[in-house]
Amino acid sequence: DTARKAVAPSGVPVVGRVSAGAPVLAEENIEDYVKVPDIAGGRDGEFVLQVHGESMKDAGILDGDHVIVQKQETARNGEIVVARIGDEATVKRFFKDKDHIRLQPENSAMKPIRTREAEILGRVVGVCRRIS
């Protein structure tokens, strides 16, 4: 409604945490709003998740980073996505193989997740990190 829009915070919603390791419980409640520059994403229809884990470190996505995610239900091979398997979500590189989906980590010490049940929540379009 109009009154609600007038007082709604601006920025991209932070909706929880996502694993870059084994999948963790997806928390989809808006926790905060952050301003994200256009160069890092920051457009309507996007949301932010904080990453936990090391499985995407070779793609430059580190534990504690915030990923900017464009909502979409499909992905092309090789795209980095947020995928849900049951009630759990994870950040991985997406590949559609012959009879299953492969969610590939970017860390040679970790194994891919192979499933027929993954739901694509969105494509990672940016990464934000605090340097201190």
N, C-alpha and C positions, 0 to 999 in steps of 0.2 A: 504494500500500500504506500501512498505518497508520503505520509508522515514518517514511516519507517525508512524509506529511501533517503529522506532529508537528513537523518541522523546516523545512517549506516557509515561505518568507517570506510575510507578509501583504501585501495591497495588490493593485493592478492591475498586470499585467505590461507592461513596456515592450518592444515587440517589434521596434523598428527605426525606420526613417525612411520617409517618404512624400513625394512631390513635390506641390507646389502650383504647378506649372508644367508642363513636359513630364514625362511619367511617368519614374520612376527605378526601378531594380531593387528589388523588394520584398524586404526582409530580415526574415524571420519567426522569428528566433531570439530567445528571451527574453534581454534584456540586463540587466534590472534589474526591481525592483518598486517602485512608488511608491504612497503613500497619496493617494487622491483623495477629497475630500469628496463626500457624496451629492448635494449641490447641483450639482456639476460632472460627475456621472456616478458613478463609483466603486462600481459594483455588480458582482456576479458575472457572468461572461460578457463582460466588457468588457476592452479592451486599449488601450494608449497607443502612439501613433506620433509621432515628431518631424517637423514640417513643414519642408520646404526649398522655397523659392520664393515668388513674389509673386502667384500667380494667384488667391488667395482673399482678398486684402487688403481688398476692399470688403465682405466678409462678416465682417471682424474677425479673420480667421485669418492671422497674420503669419509670416514666415520665422523659424524657431526655436521657434515655439509647439509645444506638445504637444496633440494632439487625443485625446479619449477617444472610443473607438469601441465601439458595441454590435454584436456579431457578429449579422449577419442576411444572408440571401441575396437579399432583395427590397428594393425601395425605392419610395416614392411620388414622383410628379413634384414637383420643387422641394426634395426633401431633399438635404442635403449628405452625400455618401457617400465611402467609400474603395472604389475600383474597381480591379480588376486587368485589364490588357490584356496577354495573354501572360505574361511574367515581370515586368512592370512594374506599379507601383501609383501611383495619383494620388488627390488629394482634389479633388472637383468637385461642383457641383450637378447632380443627376440628372434627366433628362427622357427619357421613353419616347416617341419620335416614331413616325410611321407604320411605317417599315420599319427603324429603327435606334435606337440609344441615343445621346443627346447628353449629353456630360459638359461642362457649362458652367462656365467660370471666372468668378470674381467680380472681374474686372479687365478693363476695356474695351480695354486694349492687347493682350489675348490672345484667341486664337480657340478656339472649342469643339472638342472631340474628338468625331467622329462615328464610330460603330463598331457592328458587330453581334456582336462577340466579347467584350464586357466582362462580367466576373464581379464582382458586388457582394460585398465582404468585410464590409461593415458600414456603419452609419449613425453619423455624427459626432453625439455627444450633449453634448460639452463641450469647452472649450478652456482650457488652463492656460498661463500666461506668467509668466516671472520678470521683475520690474521692478527695474532697478538703474541 
